[in-house]
Amino acid sequence: MLYYLFNYLDQHDFPGAGVFNYVTFRAAVAIIIALIVAVWFGNWFIKMLKRKQIVETQRDASIDPYNTKKVGVPTMGGVIIIMAILIPVLLVCKLHSVYTILMVITTLILGILGFADDYTKTFKHKKDGLKPAVKLGGQILLGLIVGLTLRLSPAVQINEKVEVKIENNTEVVQKSPDVKSTRTTIPFVKSHNLNYADLFKWAGEKWMYNLAWVFLVLLTVFVVAAVSNGSNLNDGMDGMASGNSAIIGLTLLLLAYISSNAVTASHLNLMYIPGSEELVVFMAAFVGALIGFLWFNSFPAQIFMGDTGSLTIGGIIAVSAIIMHKELLLPLLCGVFLFEILSDLDVKRFVKTGKKHRIWKKGPLHDHFRTSYSDFKKAWPNSTVTFKGHGEGHNAVHHEVKITLRFWIVTILLAAFTLITFKIR
């Protein structure tokens, strides 16, 4: 809204109004507004939840085996994150942009899905929340909306090749024609683009691109479901998911800026995506909202984000990467989420099949580091584990603050490595 107001004022030569034409300025404003909204609204929201006694109840040993005693802490904190994202987006983004619309739809669909899950747990006292099929159905719906929009919307175009030349002491940008593309960026490879259509050459030129788009839509569904579930599993300690996601969001912000700027895209030989500067502003609001939420969610947490926050966070990360054709970078960038999923699957396979050996002591992965080997043997005396750790009892495990900070450090390293892959070719 402010964007359109200042754009109107700029057309009438109002002094300083043109500053809203700069994406860096709008991104900075989005971060500031998101931080202010998160802290101000968060404080009010927490007090309201406590006043209405919408808080965590006493946990028994099966729910809280680590005896953290986090009783009376409000949940549904994802509402704070969603509000802190949407308000600055509505104020400083171009609301007619297809990319803004897709990101807002992502936030709303997964926010509503997560809120319904938290509501079921809190008010209907069903500890498992919504049925897994309902959650998966919402994620599939979002994936189809995003994938089909990228395929069908005429506003979604890319320039596969951009060159910057100096002619008569003037920088000249030469771009290939705007096209719809099934290409994506892959790390460590000099040509650094993979065309999904090449996977279907066997079908002939007539069908290969149609099959590539079908594959891309299905891949979008998979990526949305995988990353949102990975984020959900990562939300197990105070500040864990919000801190990791803020780091990932900042990395995606930088990738969006590169993709939206013809000069930087040319320098790194990446695809130029016209209009993707709105992703820069949206991700700025995303990062600001998460940092603002950390004000309350850092140890000891005053509020938990719940599925309202974790599912939404994962969906935003997945969809923004897909829009930028960077989805194949997510296994590296979101490596923490990936290992949370793998460790959880390992433990579930262990329990379901009755095998005597598993890789991690507990799943998801962060729980492995607060479980001693002696506690594992007490629970599974006839079983073995690959990563045993050392020591006995509580002295063998780490405090959740140490685990959280180390996960943040690992995510920072993965983010840095993701960015330098564009130069390691």
For each residue, the residues with C-beta under 8 A, 3 or more apart:
1: 4 5 90 91 95
2: 5 6 20 91 92
3: 6 7 20 26 91 92 93 94 95
4: 1 7 8 95
5: 1 2 8 9
6: 2 3 9 10 14 17 18 19 20
7: 3 4 10 11 17 20 21
8: 4 5 11 12
9: 5 6 12 14 17
10: 6 7 13 14 17 18 20 21
11: 7 8
12: 8 9
13: 10
14: 6 9 10 17
15:
16: 19
17: 6 7 9 10 14 20
18: 6 10 21
19: 6 16 22 25
20: 2 3 6 7 10 17 25 26 92
21: 7 10 18
22: 19 25 26
23: 26 27 257 260 277 280 281
24: 27 28
25: 19 20 22 28 29
26: 3 20 22 23 29 30 92 93 281 284
27: 23 24 30 31 253 280 281 284
28: 24 25 31 32 284
29: 25 26 32 33 88 91 92
30: 26 27 33 34 88 89 91 92 93 281 282 284 285 288
31: 27 28 34 35 88 284 285 287 288
32: 28 29 35 36 288
33: 29 30 36 37 87 88 91 92 285 288
34: 30 31 37 38 84 85 87 88 284 285 286 287 288 289 292
35: 31 32 38 39 84 288 289 291 292
36: 32 33 39 40 292
37: 33 34 40 41 83 84 87 88 289 292
38: 34 35 41 42 80 81 83 84 288 289 291 292 293 295
39: 35 36 42 43 292 295
40: 36 37 43 44
41: 37 38 44 45 80 83 84
42: 38 39 45 46 77 80 84 292 293 295 296 303
43: 39 40 46 47 296
44: 40 41 47 48
45: 41 42 48 49 74 77 79 80 303
46: 42 43 49 50 74 77 296 302 303
47: 43 44 50 51
48: 44 45 51 52
49: 45 46 52 54 55 74 75 76 303
50: 46 47 53 54 55 72 74
51: 47 48
52: 48 49
53: 50
54: 49 50 74 75 76 122
55: 49 50 71 72 73 74 75
56: 59 70 71 72 73 74 75 304
57: 71
58: 71
59: 56 63 64 70 71
60: 63 64
61: 64 65 67
62: 65
63: 59 60 127
64: 59 60 61 67 68 69 70
65: 61 62
66: 367 370
67: 61 64
68: 64 400
69: 64
70: 56 59 64 73 300 301
71: 55 56 57 58 59
72: 50 55 56
73: 55 56 70 301 302 303 304
74: 45 46 49 50 54 55 56 77 302 303 304
75: 49 54 55 56 118 121 122 303 304 305 306
76: 49 54 79 115 118 119 122 304 306 308
77: 42 45 46 74 80 81 293 296 297 303 304 305 306 308 309
78: 81 82 111 114 115 118 305 306 307 308 309 310 311 312 313
79: 45 76 82 83 111 115 308 309
80: 38 41 42 45 77 83 84 289 292 293 296 303 309
81: 38 77 78 84 85 242 289 290 293 305 308 309 312 313
82: 78 79 85 86 107 111 289 308 309 312
83: 37 38 41 79 80 86 87
84: 34 35 37 38 41 42 80 81 87 88 285 288 289 292 293
85: 34 81 82 88 89 107 282 285 286 289 316
86: 82 83 89 90 104 107
87: 33 34 37 83 84 90 91
88: 29 30 31 33 34 37 84 85 91 92 93 284 285 288
89: 30 85 86 92 93 100 103 104 281 282 285
90: 1 86 87 93 95
91: 1 2 3 29 30 33 87 88
92: 2 3 20 26 29 30 33 88 89 281
93: 3 26 30 88 89 90 97 100 278 281 282
94: 3 97 100 278
95: 1 3 4 90 100 101
96: 100
97: 93 94 100 101 155 275 278
98: 101 102 149 153 155 156 275
99: 102 103 275 276 278 279 282 323
100: 89 93 94 95 96 97 103 104 278 282
101: 95 97 98 104 105
102: 98 99 105 106 145 146 149 319 323
103: 89 99 100 106 107 278 279 282 316 319 320
104: 86 89 100 101 107 108
105: 101 102 108 109 142 145
106: 102 103 109 110 142 146 312 315 316 319
107: 82 85 86 103 104 110 111 312 315 316
108: 104 105 111 112
109: 105 106 112 113 138 141 142 145 315
110: 106 107 113 114 138 139 142 228 311 312 314 315 316
111: 78 79 82 107 108 114 115 308 311 312
112: 108 109 115 116
113: 109 110 116 117 130 134 135 138 139 307 311
114: 78 110 111 117 118 306 307 308 309 310 311 312
115: 76 78 79 111 112 118 119 307 308
116: 112 113 119 120 130
117: 113 114 120 121 129 130 135 306 307 308 311
118: 75 76 78 114 115 121 122 129 306 307 308
119: 76 115 116 122 123 124
120: 116 117 123 124 126 129 130
121: 75 117 118 124 125 126 127 128 129 306
122: 54 75 76 118 119 125
123: 119 120
124: 119 120 121
125: 121 122
126: 120 121 129
127: 63 121
128: 121 131
129: 117 118 120 121 126 307
130: 113 116 117 120 134 135
131: 128 134 135
132: 135 136
133: 136 137
134: 113 130 131 137 138
135: 113 117 130 131 132 138 139 311
136: 132 133 139 140 225
137: 133 134 140 141
138: 109 110 113 134 135 141 142
139: 110 113 135 136 142 143 221 224 225 228 229 315
140: 136 137 143 144 221 225
141: 109 137 138 144 145
142: 105 106 109 110 138 139 145 146 224 315 319
143: 139 140 146 147 217 220 221 222 223 224 225
144: 140 141 147 148 217 220 221
145: 102 105 109 141 142 148 149
146: 102 106 142 143 149 150 220 224 319 322 323
147: 143 144 150 151 216 217 218 219 220 221 322
148: 144 145 151 152 217
149: 98 102 145 146 152 153 156
150: 146 147 153 156 216 220 322 323
151: 147 148 180 213 216 217
152: 148 149
153: 98 149 150 156
154: 157
155: 97 98 275
156: 98 149 150 153 180
157: 154 178 179 180 274
158: 178 179 180 181 183 271 272 273 274 325
159: 162 175 176 177 178 179 262 271 272 273 274
160: 176 179 181 183 193 271
161: 175 176
162: 159 173 174 175 176 262 265 266 272
163: 173 174 175 266
164: 171 172 173 174 262 263 266 267
165: 171 172 174
166: 169 170 171 172
167: 170 172
168:
169: 166
170: 166 167
171: 164 165 166 263
172: 164 165 166 167
173: 162 163 164 262 263 266
174: 162 163 164 165
175: 159 161 162 163 178 262 272
176: 159 160 161 162 179
177: 159
178: 157 158 159 175 274
179: 157 158 159 160 176
180: 151 156 157 158
181: 158 160 195 271 325
182: 195 196 197 209 212 213 216
183: 158 160 193 194 195 196 271 325
184: 193 194 196 325 326 327 328
185: 192 193 194 270 271 324 325 326 328 329
186: 189 192 193 194 328
187: 192 328 329 332 418 421 422 424
188: 421 424 425
189: 186 192 194 425
190: 425
191:
192: 185 186 187 189 269 270 422 425
193: 160 183 184 185 186 271
194: 183 184 185 186 189 198 328
195: 181 182 183 198 212
196: 182 183 184 199 200 212 215 216 219
197: 182 200 201 208 209 211 212
198: 194 195 201 208
199: 196 212 215
200: 196 197 203 207 208 211 212 215
201: 197 198 204 208
202:
203: 200 206 207 208 211
204: 201 207 208
205: 208
206: 203 210
207: 200 203 204 210 211
208: 197 198 200 201 203 204 205 211 212
209: 182 197 212 213
210: 206 207 213 214
211: 197 200 203 207 208 214 215
212: 182 195 196 197 199 200 208 209 215 216
213: 151 182 209 210 216 217
214: 210 211 217 218
215: 196 199 200 211 212 218 219
216: 147 150 151 182 196 212 213 219 220
217: 143 144 147 148 151 213 214 220 221
218: 147 214 215 221 222
219: 147 196 215 216 222 223 327
220: 143 144 146 147 150 216 217 223 224 322 327
221: 139 140 143 144 147 217 218 224 225
222: 143 218 219 225 226
223: 143 219 220 226 227 318 321 322 327 330
224: 139 142 143 146 220 221 227 228 314 315 318 319 322
225: 136 139 140 143 221 222 228 229
226: 222 223 229 230 318 341
227: 223 224 230 231 314 315 317 318 330 334 337
228: 110 139 224 225 231 232 310 311 312 313 314 315 318
229: 139 225 226 232 233 314 341
230: 226 227 233 234 314 334 337 338 340 341
231: 227 228 234 235 241 245 310 311 313 314 317 337
232: 228 229 235 307 310 311 314
233: 229 230 236 337 340 341 344 364
234: 230 231 240 241 244 310 336 337 340 364 366 407
235: 231 232 240 241 304 305 309 310
236: 233 240 241 364 366 367
237: 240 299 366 400 403 404
238: 297 298 299 300 301 400 401 404
239: 242 243 294 297 298 299 301 404
240: 234 235 236 237 243 244 366 400 403 404 407
241: 231 234 235 236 244 245 305 309 310 313
242: 81 239 245 246 290 293 294 297 305 309 313
243: 239 240 246 247 290 294 404 407 408 411
244: 234 240 241 247 248 336 337 407 408 411
245: 231 241 242 248 249 290 313 317
246: 242 243 249 250 287 290 291 294
247: 243 244 250 251 408 411 412 415
248: 244 245 251 252 317 333 334 411 415
249: 245 246 252 253 283 286 287 290 316 317
250: 246 247 253 254 283 287 415
251: 247 248 254 255 333 415 418 419
252: 248 249 255 256 279 283 317 320 321 324 326 333
253: 27 249 250 256 257 279 280 283 284 286 287
254: 250 251 257 258 419
255: 251 252 258 259 321 324 326 329 419
256: 252 253 259 260 276 277 279 280 283 320 324
257: 23 253 254 260 261 264 277 280
258: 254 255 261 264 265 268 270
259: 255 256 265 270 271 272 273 276 279 324 325 326
260: 23 256 257 272 273 274 275 276 277 279 280
261: 257 258 264 265 272 277
262: 159 162 164 173 175 265 266 272
263: 164 171 173 266 267
264: 257 258 261 267 268
265: 162 258 259 261 262 268 269 270 271 272
266: 162 163 164 173 262 263 269 272
267: 164 263 264
268: 258 264 265 422 423
269: 192 265 266
270: 185 192 258 259 265 422
271: 158 159 160 181 183 185 193 259 265 325
272: 158 159 162 175 259 260 261 262 265 266
273: 158 159 259 260 276 323 324 325
274: 157 158 159 178 260
275: 97 98 99 155 260 278
276: 99 256 259 260 273 279 280 323 324
277: 23 256 257 260 261 280 281
278: 93 94 97 99 100 103 275 281 282
279: 99 103 252 253 256 259 260 276 282 283 320 323 324
280: 23 27 253 256 257 260 276 277 283 284
281: 23 26 27 30 89 92 93 277 278 284 285
282: 30 85 89 93 99 100 103 278 279 285 286 320
283: 249 250 252 253 256 279 280 286 287 320
284: 26 27 28 30 31 34 88 253 280 281 287 288
285: 30 31 33 34 84 85 88 89 281 282 288 289
286: 34 85 249 253 282 283 289 290 316
287: 31 34 246 249 250 253 283 284 290 291
288: 30 31 32 33 34 35 38 84 88 284 285 291 292
289: 34 35 37 38 80 81 82 84 85 285 286 292 293
290: 81 242 243 245 246 249 286 287 293 294 313
291: 35 38 246 287 288 294 295
292: 34 35 36 37 38 39 42 80 84 288 289 295
293: 38 42 77 80 81 84 242 289 290 296 297 305 309
294: 239 242 243 246 290 291 297 298
295: 38 39 42 291 292 298
296: 42 43 46 77 80 293 301 302 303
297: 77 238 239 242 293 294 301 302 303 304 305
298: 238 239 294 295 301
299: 237 238 239 400 401 404
300: 70 238
301: 70 73 238 239 296 297 298 304
302: 46 73 74 296 297
303: 42 45 46 49 73 74 75 77 80 296 297
304: 56 73 74 75 76 77 235 297 301
305: 75 77 78 81 235 241 242 293 297 308 309 310 313
306: 75 76 77 78 114 117 118 121 309 310
307: 78 113 114 115 117 118 129 232 310 311
308: 76 77 78 79 81 82 111 114 115 117 118 305 311 312
309: 77 78 79 80 81 82 114 235 241 242 293 305 306 312 313
310: 78 114 228 231 232 234 235 241 305 306 307 313 314
311: 78 110 111 113 114 117 135 228 231 232 307 308 314 315
312: 78 81 82 106 107 110 111 114 228 308 309 315 316
313: 78 81 228 231 241 242 245 290 305 309 310 316 317
314: 110 224 227 228 229 230 231 232 310 311 317 318 337
315: 106 107 109 110 139 142 224 227 228 311 312 318 319
316: 85 103 106 107 110 249 286 312 313 319 320
317: 227 231 245 248 249 252 313 314 320 321 330 334
318: 223 224 226 227 228 314 315 321 322 327 330
319: 102 103 106 142 146 224 315 316 322 323
320: 103 252 256 279 282 283 316 317 323 324
321: 223 252 255 317 318 324 326 327 329 330 333
322: 146 147 150 220 223 224 318 319 325 326 327
323: 99 102 146 150 273 276 279 319 320
324: 185 252 255 256 259 273 276 279 320 321
325: 158 181 183 184 185 259 271 273 322
326: 184 185 252 255 259 321 322 329 330
327: 184 219 220 223 318 321 322 330
328: 184 185 186 187 194 331
329: 185 187 255 321 326 332 333 418 421
330: 223 227 317 318 321 326 327 333 334
331: 328 334 335 338
332: 187 329 335 414 417 418 421
333: 248 251 252 321 329 330 414 415 418
334: 227 230 248 317 330 331 337 338 414
335: 331 332 338 339 410 411 414
336: 234 244 339 340 365 407 410 411 414
337: 227 230 231 233 234 244 314 334 340 341
338: 230 331 334 335 341 342
339: 335 336 342 343 365
340: 230 233 234 336 337 343 344 363 364 365 366
341: 226 229 230 233 337 338 344 345 364
342: 338 339 345 346 365
343: 339 340 346 347 359 360 362 363 364 365 368
344: 233 340 341 347 348 363 364 365
345: 341 342 348 349 363
346: 342 343 349 350 358 359 360 363
347: 343 344 350 351 358 360 362 363
348: 344 345 351 352 363
349: 345 346 352 353 355 358
350: 346 347 353 355 357 358 383
351: 347 348 354
352: 348 349
353: 349 350
354: 351
355: 349 350 358
356: 382 383 384
357: 350 383 384 385 386
358: 346 347 349 350 355 383 384 385 386
359: 343 346 385 386 387
360: 343 346 347 363 365 368 385 386 387
361: 368 371 373 375 376 385 387 388 389
362: 343 347 367 368 370 371 376
363: 340 343 344 345 346 347 348 360 367 368
364: 233 234 236 340 341 343 344 367 368
365: 336 339 340 342 343 344 360 368 369
366: 234 236 237 240 340 369 370 400 403 404 407
367: 66 236 362 363 364 370 371
368: 343 360 361 362 363 364 365 371 387
369: 365 366 389 397 398 403
370: 66 362 366 367 397 398 400 403
371: 361 362 367 368 375 376 397
372: 375 376 389 391 392 393 394 395 396 397
373: 361 376 377 385 388 389 390 391 392 396
374: 377 378 391 392 393 396
375: 361 371 372 378 379 393
376: 361 362 371 372 373 379 380 383 385
377: 373 374 380 381 383
378: 374 375 381
379: 375 376
380: 376 377 383
381: 377 378
382: 356
383: 350 356 357 358 376 377 380
384: 356 357 358
385: 357 358 359 360 361 373 376 388
386: 357 358 359 360
387: 359 360 361 368
388: 361 373 385
389: 361 369 372 373 396 397
390: 373 396
391: 372 373 374 395 396
392: 372 373 374 395 396
393: 372 374 375 396
394: 372 397
395: 372 391 392
396: 372 373 374 389 390 391 392 393
397: 369 370 371 372 389 394
398: 369 370 402 403 406
399: 402 403
400: 68 237 238 240 299 366 370 403 404
401: 238 299 404 405
402: 398 399 405 406
403: 237 240 366 369 370 398 399 400 406 407
404: 237 238 239 240 243 299 366 400 401 407 408
405: 401 402 408 409
406: 398 402 403 409 410
407: 234 240 243 244 336 366 403 404 410 411
408: 243 244 247 404 405 411 412
409: 405 406 412 413
410: 335 336 406 407 413 414
411: 243 244 247 248 335 336 407 408 414 415
412: 247 408 409 415 416
413: 409 410 416 417
414: 332 333 334 335 336 410 411 417 418
415: 247 248 250 251 333 411 412 418 419
416: 412 413 419 420
417: 332 413 414 420 421
418: 187 251 329 332 333 414 415 421
419: 251 254 255 415 416 422
420: 416 417 423 424
421: 187 188 329 332 417 418 424 425
422: 187 192 268 270 419 425
423: 268 420
424: 187 188 420 421
425: 188 189 190 192 421 422
